[in-house]
Amino acid sequence: MKNEIETQRQLIDQLYWIVKGSCPDGVSSAKCRFEYDHGYKDGSSSVGSAFSYIKGNEEHFPALNRDIRRPVKDLVPQLHSLMKVHTGGDWNAFTLIINEDGSVTTKFEYPDEG
């Protein structure tokens, strides 16, 4: 059985490939903010994304590639659920950043508790 950290890394890796695959050639960096709203009274949830990339010193704001973005709606809730069980953290959004050097950074956002 895989450990939780490895499973979290694999989910983030799948999201990385969707972001990377949505970029045209020649992009210097990219980022996508994934929002996860799971507080609806009827128990439903929603996933949103805001994608952008830098090409030629200009930031562009297209949608994620329609042909490869479908798994996002499942990957984001899976990641949230896994992290909440593992760390107790209840984030409502995170940004995945592909830096100029090719490294990946994630930044999780937690709702204000008061």
Secondary structure, 3 states (H helix, E strand, C coil): CCCHHHHHHHHHHHHHHHHHHCCCCCCCEEEEEEEEECCCCCCCCEEEEEEEEEECCEEECCCCCCCCCCCHHHHHHHHHHHHHHHHCCCCCEEEEEECCCCCEEEEEECCCCC
